Amino acid sequence: MSADAVRVAELFAGVGGFRRGLEGEDFEFVWSNQYEPGEKAQWASRIYVKHFGEEGHSNDNIHDFTFPIDGIADIPDHDLLVGGFPCQDYSVARTISGELGIKGEKGKLWVDIARIIRWKRPRPKVVLLENVPRLLNSPANARGLNFAIILNDLIGMGYEVEWRVINAADYGMPQQRSRVFILAYRTPGLSRTDRQSKINGPLNFGARKKIRGPMSKWMLGKSTSKAASNWEVGPFAEAFECNGELDKKPEELPPFDHPFNTKSSRFGNAGYAWKSNAERPRKNMMWTTKVKADYDGERRTLGDPDILVKDHDPKYEIDPERLDEWRYAKSTKNEFRLRKRDRENADSELLERYDECMSAPFGERRTMWMDEEWRTRFKAAVGEDSFYHYDEGSMGFDELDSPSRTMVTAEIGSTPSRMRHIIEYEEGKYRRLMPIEAERLNMFPDNWTNIPGINDSRRGFLMGNALVVGVIERLRKPLLGILEREDD
């Protein structure tokens, strides 16, 4: 490793997606942590160690070394902190005035991340986090609260924060997998003599100007201003070209006591937040907008020969006699289902007909539920409170000439499922995806998760939780440019 290599620490390391995308001559991983609560085997950590070794790796629960903060000092100094943390809703409660506030934040994983950033000395120059896009619009009863907490926390620690929702398939990768990526840039704070500056150091690793022209160049990669040639392009815009437009003026970032509600969040799929020095008192501000990918390069698909294996394992083939079950699992459904606890009060004749319907071949079952007379009799006989309406749209078998759908943690399994991939490998013959193909869709090397004792469903689970390595690879060079700054 080069003496000047960027030192990286990795939280929620999984099977090593961030490390696969970054590690090399310019990035050295000095520490990592991976722990699966309630999982005795700790498969992800074992896979990580297989590929990267035990040195600097921790398999401890993150709560154990952040509460109290003593364990944070044991994390080696690092320039870049990365991690894909699970999205957990904060519970909320209304005050007497009717405003929503945070309730019961202890135990939320963001709190642990924030404590590491806050108490680590020196603080990391840049933080790169990954999560599901729902983070921007959750929880349901307070849209945007979760993300507002994260932004305000980071700004309070002297960081500026940029975010972008990136769908891997929009940039030629073989899987439609959308994730929100968050980049936090350390700054010295508003005064070079205050305590914040002494903790964070003198350099600003984020955008230098927050007016519309420079921010358009930073966030979108383009600006119509004559002075645009003198402005910087940010890491997201450099790695993932896009089209979009900023409003004429930024807006105030929602504070913790903002009256969040059930309507849509104020956060677009791209944005930049910081503490403004223009107002008194100083306010946390943001530019936020919606952008679309601008990519015309090579595009990979599910059917590419480097994705699907030539000679598949026969156990992944679909039994022709069960094909109708798979069609039903993926079909449109508009039916009523009787709760177990209410069966004893149901009309016996109708209950017999209901059981007959639910056990019928799937084609017949659909036909029966489409019979309006039967639906009316069923509702009248069992009562409106004794059943629930089950309604979902269709999802066809998978097309080979398009990127795959998003893989889920239950990807590998033999039970007919709406979410599992089904491909036609020969005319009229179908099969499920194999673990090695799931790895390829996330752009990992073949058999990355194949270690002694692990079963195929767990390998699929780990890939359902993983990120697409190619996204991180595209960020590698832009991140290095930011981290190597030596002046403001």
Backbone hydrogen bonds, N-H to C=O, Kabsch-Sander energy under -0.5 kcal/mol:
donor,donor_aa,acceptor,acceptor_aa,energy
2,S,25,E,-0.9
5,A,2,S,-1.7
6,V,26,D,-3.3
8,V,28,E,-2.9
9,A,80,L,-2.5
10,E,31,W,-1.9
11,L,82,V,-3.1
13,A,33,N,-2.4
16,G,13,A,-2.3
17,G,13,A,-0.6
20,R,16,G,-2.6
21,G,17,G,-1.8
22,L,18,F,-1.7
23,E,19,R,-2.3
24,G,27,F,-1.8
28,E,6,V,-3.4
30,V,8,V,-2.4
30,V,28,E,-0.7
31,W,8,V,-1.1
32,S,56,G,-2.2
33,N,10,E,-2.1
34,Q,58,S,-2.2
39,E,36,E,-2.0
40,K,38,G,-0.7
46,R,42,Q,-1.9
47,I,43,W,-2.6
48,Y,44,A,-2.5
49,V,45,S,-2.4
50,K,46,R,-2.1
51,H,47,I,-1.7
52,F,48,Y,-2.5
53,G,49,V,-2.4
57,H,54,E,-2.3
58,S,32,S,-2.5
64,D,61,N,-1.5
65,F,61,N,-0.7
65,F,62,I,-0.7
66,T,62,I,-0.5
66,T,63,H,-0.6
67,F,63,H,-1.8
71,G,68,P,-0.6
72,I,69,I,-1.6
73,A,69,I,-0.6
73,A,70,D,-1.1
74,D,71,G,-1.1
75,I,72,I,-1.5
79,D,7,R,-2.0
80,L,7,R,-2.3
81,L,126,V,-2.0
82,V,9,A,-2.6
83,G,128,L,-1.5
84,G,11,L,-0.7
84,G,12,F,-0.7
85,F,83,G,-0.7
85,F,130,E,-0.7
88,Q,86,P,-0.6
91,S,103,K,-0.7
93,A,101,G,-1.8
95,T,99,E,-2.8
98,G,95,T,-1.6
101,G,93,A,-2.1
103,K,91,S,-2.1
108,K,105,E,-2.0
111,V,108,K,-1.1
112,D,108,K,-1.0
113,I,109,L,-2.0
114,A,110,W,-2.9
115,R,111,V,-2.1
116,I,112,D,-1.9
117,I,113,I,-2.3
118,R,114,A,-2.9
119,W,115,R,-2.4
120,K,116,I,-1.5
123,R,199,I,-0.7
125,K,79,D,-1.0
126,V,79,D,-2.1
127,V,184,A,-2.2
128,L,81,L,-3.0
129,L,182,I,-2.6
130,E,83,G,-1.9
131,N,180,V,-2.0
135,L,132,V,-2.2
136,L,133,P,-1.9
137,N,134,R,-1.8
138,S,135,L,-0.8
142,A,139,P,-1.6
143,R,261,N,-3.0
145,L,142,A,-2.3
146,N,138,S,-1.8
147,F,135,L,-0.6
148,A,144,G,-2.4
149,I,145,L,-2.3
150,I,146,N,-1.6
151,L,147,F,-2.7
152,N,148,A,-2.6
153,D,149,I,-2.3
154,L,150,I,-2.4
155,I,151,L,-2.6
156,G,152,N,-2.1
157,M,153,D,-0.8
157,M,154,L,-0.8
158,G,155,I,-1.9
159,Y,154,L,-1.9
160,E,185,Y,-2.5
161,V,273,A,-2.5
162,E,183,L,-3.2
163,W,271,G,-2.2
164,R,181,F,-2.0
165,V,269,N,-2.7
166,I,164,R,-0.6
166,I,179,R,-3.0
168,A,166,I,-0.6
168,A,177,R,-1.9
169,A,175,Q,-0.6
170,D,167,N,-1.4
171,Y,168,A,-1.5
172,G,169,A,-1.6
173,M,168,A,-1.8
176,Q,404,S,-2.8
177,R,175,Q,-1.3
179,R,166,I,-2.0
180,V,131,N,-2.4
181,F,164,R,-2.7
181,F,179,R,-0.5
182,I,129,L,-2.9
183,L,162,E,-3.3
184,A,127,V,-2.8
184,A,182,I,-0.5
185,Y,160,E,-3.4
185,Y,183,L,-0.5
186,R,125,K,-3.1
186,R,184,A,-0.5
187,T,158,G,-2.4
194,D,191,S,-0.9
198,K,194,D,-1.5
199,I,195,R,-1.9
200,N,196,Q,-2.7
201,G,197,S,-2.2
205,F,186,R,-2.5
205,F,203,L,-0.6
215,M,211,I,-2.3
216,S,212,R,-2.4
217,K,213,G,-1.9
218,W,214,P,-2.5
219,M,215,M,-3.0
220,L,216,S,-2.3
221,G,216,S,-0.7
221,G,217,K,-1.1
222,K,216,S,-1.0
228,A,225,S,-1.5
229,S,226,K,-0.5
230,N,227,A,-2.0
231,W,228,A,-1.8
234,G,218,W,-1.5
237,A,218,W,-0.6
238,E,234,G,-2.2
239,A,235,P,-2.3
240,F,236,F,-2.9
242,C,220,L,-0.6
243,N,292,K,-2.8
251,E,286,M,-2.6
253,L,284,N,-3.1
258,H,255,P,-1.8
260,F,258,H,-2.4
268,G,266,R,-0.6
270,A,289,T,-1.5
271,G,163,W,-2.0
272,Y,287,W,-2.6
273,A,161,V,-3.2
274,W,285,M,-2.2
276,S,274,W,-0.6
276,S,283,K,-3.3
285,M,274,W,-3.1
285,M,283,K,-0.6
286,M,251,E,-2.5
287,W,272,Y,-2.5
289,T,270,A,-2.4
292,K,243,N,-2.3
294,D,241,E,-2.6
300,R,172,G,-1.8
302,L,402,S,-2.9
303,G,400,L,-2.5
304,D,301,T,-1.4
307,I,304,D,-2.3
308,L,304,D,-1.9
312,H,310,K,-0.7
316,Y,313,D,-2.2
317,E,314,P,-1.9
318,I,430,Y,-2.8
319,D,317,E,-0.5
322,R,319,D,-2.6
323,L,319,D,-0.6
323,L,320,P,-0.8
325,E,322,R,-0.7
326,W,322,R,-1.5
327,R,323,L,-2.2
328,Y,324,D,-2.3
329,A,325,E,-2.5
330,K,326,W,-1.5
331,S,328,Y,-1.5
333,K,392,E,-2.7
335,E,390,Y,-2.5
337,R,388,Y,-2.6
339,R,386,S,-1.6
342,D,339,R,-1.5
343,R,340,K,-1.4
345,N,342,D,-0.9
346,A,343,R,-1.6
351,L,347,D,-3.1
352,E,348,S,-2.2
353,R,349,E,-1.8
354,Y,350,L,-2.9
355,D,351,L,-2.8
356,E,352,E,-2.0
357,C,353,R,-2.3
358,M,354,Y,-2.7
359,S,355,D,-1.4
360,A,356,E,-0.5
360,A,357,C,-0.9
365,R,361,P,-2.7
366,R,362,F,-1.9
367,T,363,G,-1.5
368,M,364,E,-2.7
369,W,365,R,-2.0
370,M,366,R,-1.2
371,D,368,M,-1.3
372,E,370,M,-0.9
375,R,371,D,-2.2
376,T,372,E,-2.3
377,R,373,E,-2.3
378,F,374,W,-2.5
379,K,375,R,-2.2
380,A,376,T,-2.1
381,A,377,R,-2.4
382,V,378,F,-2.2
383,G,379,K,-1.4
386,S,383,G,-1.7
387,F,384,E,-0.5
388,Y,337,R,-2.2
390,Y,335,E,-3.2
390,Y,388,Y,-0.6
391,D,389,H,-0.6
392,E,333,K,-1.8
395,M,330,K,-3.7
398,D,422,I,-2.3
402,S,399,E,-0.8
404,S,174,P,-2.7
411,E,408,V,-1.5
413,G,411,E,-0.7
423,I,431,R,-2.6
425,Y,423,I,-0.9
425,Y,429,K,-1.1
426,E,429,K,-1.2
429,K,426,E,-2.8
431,R,423,I,-2.2
432,R,316,Y,-2.9
433,L,421,H,-0.6
437,E,434,M,-0.8
438,A,434,M,-1.8
439,E,435,P,-2.2
440,R,436,I,-1.7
441,L,437,E,-1.9
442,N,438,A,-1.1
442,N,439,E,-0.5
443,M,440,R,-1.4
444,F,439,E,-2.7
448,W,445,P,-1.4
450,N,447,N,-1.1
451,I,449,T,-1.2
454,I,451,I,-1.8
459,R,455,N,-1.8
460,G,456,D,-2.4
461,F,457,S,-2.3
462,L,458,R,-2.4
463,M,459,R,-1.8
464,G,460,G,-2.1
465,N,461,F,-1.0
466,A,462,L,-0.6
469,V,442,N,-2.4
469,V,467,L,-0.7
471,V,468,V,-1.6
472,I,468,V,-0.8
473,E,469,V,-2.1
474,R,470,G,-1.8
475,L,471,V,-1.0
476,R,472,I,-0.8
476,R,473,E,-0.7
477,K,473,E,-0.5
479,L,475,L,-2.5
480,L,476,R,-2.0
481,G,477,K,-2.0
482,I,478,P,-1.5
483,L,479,L,-2.7
484,E,480,L,-1.5
485,R,482,I,-1.5
